[in-house]
Amino acid sequence: DVGQHQMWAAQYIRHTQPRHFLTSGGLGTMGYALPAAVGVKVAQPDRQTVVICGDGSFQMSMNELSAVRARNQDLKIVLMDNGVLGLVRQTQNTPPYHGSFGVTLDGSPDYAGIAAAYGIPSIRLEDESQVEEALGRFLDQPGSCLLIARVAPSITTND
């Protein structure tokens, strides 16, 4: 996908081998990550695959959970839930812009409920102190799992 979560992943995840970090790059393609991961699992079903997406991007492709379920894929999905289009908000709050508008994701669905409808369990991460424990449970979960990581909307890629 594209957004703050893409920037954080590029900055903080150590990539030990080439072509193991798939991104839409600078193309601005929201909703890219989940369908791309489904494709990775079709091509290489034994490869551990972790999706990192934002709540805005996830809403554009969450229908792909049906493909995950239909193929019984083992996908780990990290959902950065800040309730806004984070990178757009961040940009709009820097000069020469005059503040954010049109970026709030009011009316977002119950992500855990949607995952559960497809038989995919979820884990909520509400506080930074829970990261290690939640990541351990998430990665150890057999089959697919959705990790919903709550992030304050004011957090930027510079924090």
C-alpha positions in Angstrom: 0.0 0.0 0.0 1.0 3.6 0.2 0.9 5.8 3.3 2.5 6.3 6.7 2.5 2.5 7.3 4.5 2.1 4.0 7.1 4.7 5.2 7.4 3.1 8.7 7.9 -0.3 7.1 10.5 1.0 4.7 12.3 2.8 7.6 12.2 0.2 10.3 11.9 -3.3 8.9 15.2 -4.9 8.1 15.2 -6.4 4.7 17.8 -9.2 4.5 17.2 -10.2 0.9 16.3 -8.4 -2.3 12.7 -8.6 -3.6 11.3 -9.5 -0.2 9.7 -6.1 0.3 6.9 -5.5 -2.1 5.4 -2.1 -2.4 3.6 0.0 -5.0 6.5 2.5 -4.5 5.7 6.0 -5.5 2.7 5.1 -7.5 0.3 5.9 -4.7 -1.7 2.7 -5.0 -3.9 2.4 -1.9 -5.3 -1.1 -1.5 -2.2 -2.8 -3.1 -0.8 -4.8 -0.2 -3.5 -7.4 0.5 -4.0 -8.5 -3.1 -0.3 -8.5 -3.7 0.2 -10.8 -0.7 -2.5 -13.2 -2.0 -0.5 -13.4 -5.2 2.7 -14.0 -3.3 1.1 -16.9 -1.4 -0.3 -18.4 -4.7 3.2 -18.3 -6.2 5.1 -19.3 -3.1 2.7 -20.9 -0.6 5.4 -21.8 1.9 6.9 -18.3 2.2 5.9 -16.5 5.4 4.0 -13.4 4.2 3.2 -10.4 6.3 0.9 -7.6 5.0 1.3 -4.1 6.4 -1.5 -1.8 5.6 -3.3 1.3 6.9 -7.0 1.4 7.6 -7.8 3.5 4.5 -5.9 1.1 2.3 -7.4 -2.0 4.0 -10.9 -0.7 3.3 -10.1 -0.5 -0.4 -9.2 -4.2 -0.6 -10.6 -6.0 2.4 -12.8 -8.0 0.1 -9.6 -10.0 -0.7 -10.1 -11.8 2.7 -12.5 -14.0 0.7 -9.6 -15.2 -1.5 -7.4 -15.7 1.6 -10.2 -17.8 3.2 -11.0 -19.7 0.0 -7.4 -20.8 -0.5 -6.8 -21.3 3.3 -3.8 -19.0 3.0 -1.5 -18.3 5.9 -1.3 -14.5 5.7 -0.4 -12.3 8.6 -2.0 -8.9 8.2 -0.9 -5.9 10.3 -3.5 -3.1 10.1 -2.3 0.3 11.3 -5.6 1.8 12.5 -5.4 5.6 13.1 -8.8 6.5 11.7 -7.4 8.9 9.1 -5.6 8.9 5.8 -2.4 9.5 7.7 0.1 10.5 5.1 -2.4 12.9 3.5 -3.2 14.4 6.9 0.5 14.7 7.7 1.1 16.5 4.4 -1.9 18.8 4.8 -0.6 19.9 8.2 2.7 21.1 6.9 3.3 24.5 5.2 2.2 25.7 2.7 -1.0 23.9 3.5 -3.4 25.2 6.1 -4.6 22.1 7.9 -6.1 18.7 7.1 -9.5 18.2 5.5 -11.3 15.2 4.0 -9.0 12.6 5.7 -11.0 11.3 8.6 -12.3 7.8 8.2 -15.5 8.3 10.1 -17.8 5.3 9.8 -14.9 2.7 9.6 -16.1 -0.8 10.0 -15.4 -3.3 12.8 -12.2 -4.8 11.3 -12.1 -7.7 13.8 -15.7 -8.5 13.0 -15.0 -8.5 9.2 -12.0 -10.8 9.7 -14.1 -13.1 11.9 -16.8 -13.3 9.2 -14.1 -14.9 7.1 -12.9 -17.2 9.9 -9.8 -15.1 10.5 -8.9 -14.4 14.1 -7.7 -11.0 15.1 -5.5 -9.5 17.9 -5.8 -5.9 19.1 -2.8 -3.9 20.0 -3.9 -0.8 21.9 -0.7 0.3 23.6 3.0 0.4 22.8 3.8 -1.6 25.9 2.0 -4.6 24.4 4.0 -4.7 21.1 6.3 -7.7 21.8 3.7 -9.9 23.4 1.1 -9.1 20.7 3.6 -9.7 17.8 4.6 -13.0 19.4 1.0 -14.2 19.5 0.3 -12.8 16.1 3.2 -14.6 14.4 2.6 -17.8 16.3 -1.1 -18.0 15.3 -1.6 -20.9 13.0 -3.1 -19.7 9.6 -4.1 -16.2 8.9 -4.4 -13.5 11.5 -5.2 -9.8 11.6 -3.2 -7.6 14.0 -5.1 -4.4 14.6 -2.6 -1.9 15.8 -4.2 1.3 17.1 -2.1 4.4 16.3 -2.8 8.0 17.4 -3.9 10.0 14.3 -1.4 12.7 15.3 1.6 10.4 14.9 3.7 11.2 11.8 6.5 9.5 9.9 8.9 11.9 11.7 8.0 10.6 15.2 
